[in-house]
Amino acid sequence: MLKKNRIKSEKNSFFNSIERNFDKAAKFLSIEKGLLEQIKACNAVYRMHFPVKLGKEIKVIEAYRVQHSHHKLPCKGGIRYSIKVNQDEVMTLAALMTYKCAIVDVPFGGAKGGIKIDPQTISTEAIEKITRRYTSELIKKNFIGPGIDVPAPDYGTGEREMSWIFDTFLSIRPEDVDALACVTGKPVSQGGVRGRKEATGLGVFYGIRELCKMKEDMLSVGLDIGLIGKKIIIQGLGNVGYYAASFFHNAGAIIVALAEREGAIYNKKGLNVSKVILHLKNTGSILNFPEAINIENTEKALELECDILIPAALENVINKKNAEKIKAKIIGEAANGPITPEADEILEKKGVIIIPDIYLNAGGVTVSYFEWLKNLSHVRHGRMEKRFSENMNYELLQIIETVCKKTINPVDKKIILRGPREIDLVRSGLEDTMISGFHKIRDLKISSKIKNMRTAAFVLAINKIVDSYEKLGIFP
């Protein structure tokens, strides 16, 4: 009974944490209470039940689409497929999307969707039926469209489901010339953008890397600047955790532990991420990796010695029960809500730097924005400037060779002459967005004498949303 109550308490803290953090930030702002209440509230909640014939049976499917904010349109947010989906969770995640988009200057209001199914236990045919019916329900109520509400992948969904959504939308709205922009996270062959799959993990890498460049911040936790040699633990090897681990490993950081549901693996000298993933594909588990020791209790991996801890899977994994045992000096929230408010306070007293989720995992929505722009412009990123850049680089190179009287070797010349590809532009845009967002939060934290990055991030987001309302003339 006690265990059940503790779980319930932690669960409630996740759902209440957004408002609690919002209220903390509001103390630093001189904004009318009514406007603050409007920003906190969800603008629209669509709860639906629809029948789908699966085999010989008719199943009633429970699903949601929440539009948290209309301060900018379209609304934007993923759709998750999970048996744990409920209205409170979807509303919370929609609110996170609003603040996330505001922080990184992506012009969307926050939204989220969810279907209460377990995609692991039903057939592909059934998932397709449910996805298409869900899309048609959204269309009926005007909850999807390039300028209205643009879904994306989330937990349990991917390119396949986004393709079905686009195809269903197009079949019902064939006259919409911008139909491709009704959903993002599509395959490249259907208007998707290169670099979307690794975007969230890469955004996590850029954000933490930028913090590690700050001498003052690193001194405060007793670390040297830079990523090389930093000991990192990553919890979750899904899309976000895998790419984050790969980018940190390639940058010279030491991945000492990787944790999954079934357990964790540890090697103080570092794990080769590529080899671990190969082992996972061959065996179905990260456990028993030849170059590591097993840790049966995955939660214990979070408490190991490290410089940086990156929870990249579930919410509430760091709570009041284990926060005191966390030894990391920096925590990067790659997942949504991995730290409960109670744990937040404990870690802050310990001097741990927390890079909040509403900034750090904004890489996915940033690149989704690039895909949306690509679909609306009907032109692939880089198509118009690639050849021009190559020609200009060639002329410049000729001048350099003439002046210096030296011929550059063919390998270096090829690198210099190459114009930007779509993935180059996407990653460049993402890097600039994450670096800019980090410094806006950090500068605000310092100038306003705010204790932590999370509160500073909320203050920044609220200010930007208020500014949008004022420009619309809604609240003169």
N, C-alpha and C positions, 0 to 999 in steps of 0.2 A: 504493500500500500504506500509506504514511504517513497519507494523508488518511483511508483506511478505518479505521485504528487510532484516529485522532483522533476521528472520528465515534462509534466504538464507545465510547471513553473518556467522551465527553460524554454519550452515551446512558446508560451505566451510572451516571454521576454523578446523573442525574435519578432513576433508580430507587433509588439509595442515599441520595439527599439527605434523604429523610424521616427515615430512621434516624439519619443523621449529625446532623441538626438536633435530633432527639429526644435523642440522647446529650449534645449540648451543653447542652440544657436540664436534663437529669437531674442535672448537676453542681451545680445550684442547689437541688436538692431532697433531702430526707432521707427517701427512700422505699425500701422493701425491693426488692432487685434482682429477685426473682421476680415481684413485682407490676408492675414496669416492663416486664419481658419479656412479661407477659400483655397489657399495654396495647399494646405494639408489634406483637404477633402478630395475624395475621388469624384470626378465629374460624372462618370457613367459606369454602371456595373450591369453587364448583360449576362444573366444566368439562364442557361437553356437545358432542356431535356429533349432528345430526339430519338426516334426508333431507328435501328439499323438491323437488317436481317443478316445474321451471321450463321451460315450453315442452314440448319433447319429451325433455328430459334430466332426470335426477335428480341434484341437487347435494347434497353433504354439507356442511352449514354448521357452522362452529366458533363457539361462543359461550361466554360466561362470566357468572356472577354471584358477586360476592365480598361477603361480610358481614365487615367488619373488626372491628367491636366490638358486643357485646351488653350493654354497661353500661347502655344505655337502649334500649328498643324502642318503635316499630319501627325497623329500619335504614332508611337513606335515602341515595339516590344516583342519579345519572343513568344512562342507557344510551346508549352511543355506537356508531355504525355507521361503521366504518372498516376498510380493508384492513390497516391497521397494528395493529389490536387484538391484544394478547397478554396472557397471564396476569400478567406482572410489571407491565405498565402499569395494568391494572384493579386489582390489589392496591394499587399506589401511590396511585391516585386514591381508592380506598376509605378508605385511611388518612388522606388529606387531609380527606376528608369527616368523619371522626370528630373530628379536632381542630378543624375549622371549626365544626361544630355546637356543640362544647363552648364555644368562645370566645364565640359570640354567644347562648349560652343557649337553643339550640333543642334540645328533648329527644329527639334521635334518636341512634342509633349510625350509624357511617359504613358506606356500601355503594357499590358501583359495578357496572355491567354493561357488556357489550360484545358486539357481533356482528361477526365478521370478514367484512365485505362492503364493496363500494364502491357506495353508493346512487346515485352519479352514472351508473353504467354498467348498471344493471338497471331494469326497468320498475316502475311503481307497483304493479302487480298482484303482482309478485314480492316487493317489499318488504313488502306486506301479508301475503302467505303466510308469509314468514319471521318477521315480527313476531308473528303469531298463534300460530305453532308454538312460537316461543321462549317466549311467555307460557304456553302449555299445559305446557311442560317445567318452567317455574318453579312452576306450580301443583302438578304431580305431586310435586315435592320440598319443597313447603311453603316456597318461597323468595319468595313474594309474598302480600300481604294487608294490610289496613288496620292491623293490630296487629303485623305480622311484618316486612315489608319493602316499602317504598313507592318504586318507581322514579320517574324524572322525565326530561325531555329532556336531551340532552347533544350533543356534536358529531355532526352527521349525523342528528339526530332532532328532532322538534318536536311540535306539537299533534296532528297527524295520527296519528303513531305512538302517542301516548299514548291517543288515542281508540280505536285498535284494541286496545290492551292492556286498557283498561277494558271494552270490549265482549266481549272473549274471556273475561276474568275473570268477568263477570256471567253469561255463557252457561253457564259451568261451575259457578259458585257463586251461583245465582239467589236462594238463601235468605239471603244476606248483606245485611242492611239497610244496612250501611255500605260497600257495594261501591264507591261513588264514591271513597272514600278509599284505594283500592288503588294509585292512581297520581296524580301531580300533573303540572301543565303541560298540562292538558286545555283545550280551548276553553271559553269562558265558558258557552256553551250546554249544555255537558256537565259542569257543576260546577266549571269552572275559575274562577280569581279574577282580577279586573281588576288590571292592573299587573304581572303575572307576566313578560311578555315583556321589559320594560325593567328588571326588578328587579336583575340583576347589574350592569349598567352604571350604574344609579342608585346602587347600593350603593358602587361604586367612586367615584362623584362625592361622596357623603356622607363617605366615609372620608378622601379627599384634602382635601376642603374643611375638615374638622375639623383636620387637621394644619396647614393653612395659617392657622388661627386662633391657633395657639400661637406667641406672640411669641418665646419662648426658642428653640424649634426653628427658626424662620425666621431668627433672628439667627445661629444656628450654621452656616447655609449661605449667609448673606449676602443673604437675601430679605426683602421687606416682607411684612406679614401680609395675608391675603385672597387671593382668586383673580383679581381684576380686573387685567388686564395680564400675568398669568403666561403665559409661552410654553410651549406643550404640544405634544409629539409623541406620536401614537398609532399603534401598530403593530397592524394587524388591524381590518378594518371589518365584522366579523361582527356578530352580535346585541349582544355586549358592547361592542365598540369603537365601533359606530355610536351607541348610546344614550349611552355615556360622552362621546363627542365632542359630541353635541348638547347635553347638560346643561352641559358646561364652556363651550361656545360661548355658550349663553344666559346663563350667569353672568358673562360678561365676560372670560373667558380668551381667549387668542389661540392658535388651533390653527395652528401654523406648518407642520406636516408630517403627512401621513397615508401610511402604508405598507401595501401589500398584497403578495401573492405575486409579481405581475408587475412590481412596482416601486413607487416612491413619488412623491409630488408635494410641492412645497415653495413657500411664499410667506412671507417674513419678516414681512409685514404682516398675515398671517392668512388662513385659508381659510374660506369660507362652507360649513359642513357640509351644509346642505340642497342647495345647488347642486352640490356634489361628488357627493352621492348620486343626484341627478337625472342627472348626467353618467354615473355608473356604470350606472344603469338603461338609459340610451339607447345606450351604447357597449359595455357589458360590461367596462369597465375604468376605473380612476381616472386612468390616464395620459392625457396630452394635454388635461388640464383647462385651459381658456383662461386662467384667472387664476393659473396656477402653472407652475413649471418641473418637468420630469421628472427623476427620479433612477433610473437603470436598475437599480442594485444596491440592493435594498430594505434590505439589512443596513446600508448606509452611512447611511441615514436615521436610524438609532438613534444615530449618532455626531455628529449636527448639534447646534449650539448650542441649548439650551432650558433651561427651569427644571424642567419635569416631563416625565418619559418614562413612557408607559403601554404596556407590552407586553401586548396583549390577544388573542393568538392562540396561538402555539406555545410549547412548552417549549424550554429551552436556547438561546434566541435571544441571550442575553447570557452569554458564556462567557469563559474565560481568554484567548481570542484577541482579543476586542474590548473587554473590560471597561475596560482602561486608556484606551481612546479615548472612552469615554462621557463626555459633558460635562454631562449632566443633574445637578441638585443633589438632586432627589427622584425616586425610581422607585416607581411604584405597580403592583404585580403583579396586573393584572387577569386574566391567564391563570394556569393551573396550572404551577408550576415553570419560569418563564421565565428564571430566573437559576441557573446552576450553582453548587455550593458553592465551587468555585475562584474564580469571578467574584465571589461574595459577599464573600470575604475581601479581594479587590482593591478593591472598591467601598467596603467598610467603612474601609479604610486611607485612602481618598480623602476620607472624611467624607460620603459620599452617604447620605441617609436613604432606607431601603428600607421601604415598607409591604408586609408579607408577604401572599402569596396566601391563606394559611389564615385570614386575617381579611378582606382587602379584597374578595375575590370571594364573600363569604358572602351577598350580597344575594339570589341565586337561591334558596338553600335556606331562607332566612328567609321569603320570600314563599311558597315551597312549603309551609312550615309553616302559614302563614295559610290556604292552600287546603285543606290536610288538616283543619284545625280547622273550616273552613266545611263540608266534606263530612260530618264526624262530627256536627256540630250540626244539619245539614239546614236551616240558616238563612243567608241571604246577609248578609255583613257590612254593617251600617248599617240593615238593614230595621227593627229594633226601636226604634232610637234616633233615626232621621232626623227623623221627624215631631215627636217630643217636643222635640228640639233646636230645630227651627224655631219651634214654639209658644213655647218659653221665650225664644228670641231676640226674637220679636215683642213679647212682654210687656215685656221689658227695654228694647227700643227705644222703645216707647211711653212708658215712665217717663222715659227720657233726654230725649225730645222735649218732654215736659210740663215737666220741671224746667228744661231749658235754653231753653224757649220758642222752639225752632227746629226746622224740618222738615228732615230729612235727604233729600238728593236721591234719586230713585228708583233710579238705578244703584248707588249705594253701599248703599242699603237692601236691594236684592236680594242683594248679596254678603254682607251681615251676616246676613240672615235664613236663608240657605241652610244646611240641615243637612248632616252629613257623608255623602258617598256612599261606596260600597265602595272606590273607588280612593283617596279621601282618607284613609280609615282604614288602608289597606294601606301607602300611602306614609309616613304618619305613624308607623306601627309600624316600618317599615323604617328610617326616619331615626333614631328613638329607639334602635333596636337597634345601628346602626352607630356612632352617637355614643357610646353606653354602652360598646360593645366597644373602641373606640379608647382611651377614657380608662382602662379597666381594664388594657389592655396598657401604656399610657404610664406610669400610676401605678406598676405593678409594675416596669417597667424602671427607674424612678427610685429607688424604695424598695429594690430588691434590687441596685442598681448593676450592672445588666446592660447590656452595650455596645450591643445593637441590638434593634429591635422584633421581629425574627423569633424570637430566643431567648426574649424575654419572652412572646411569643404562645404558644410551645410550653410554657413553664412554666405559664402560665395554664390552657391546655387540659389538661395532665397533672393539675394540681391538681384541676380540676373533675371529671375522670374518676375519680380516686382517691376523691374525696368521694362520687361516685355508688356506687362499689363498697362503701364503708364503710356507706353508708345501707342498701344491700341486705343487709348483714351477711355478705357473701361473704368479706371479709378483715377480721375483727374486730381 
